[in-house]
Amino acid sequence: MKWVRWWHVALLLCILVAFLSPLASSSPDGLEKVAEDKGFIEKAKDSPYEIIADYVFPGVHNESVATILAGLVGTVGIFALVYGGARVLRAFRREGA
């Protein structure tokens, strides 16, 4: 299978996972769980750059839809960064070759 087809499949899988994300466990992630169990969760500080806090898209009142939107925005954002970075690297390789 060609490389182009692989990243198409990977992008489609990421979008599918974003739609399935509301079905994920409501339990805290591993780091939060350990912090709660060990008693230092209260020392945690909010990140100064939270864009989509707690995986919920701001302004959307339906929690499932907000989670799906957050997943899609995150997936598309990361894809755009990686794709853009790959294009830049490809351009540098062509100039240097």
Helices and strands as residue ranges (DSSP letters): H 3-20, G 21-23, H 30-38, G 41-43, G 53-55, H 63-96
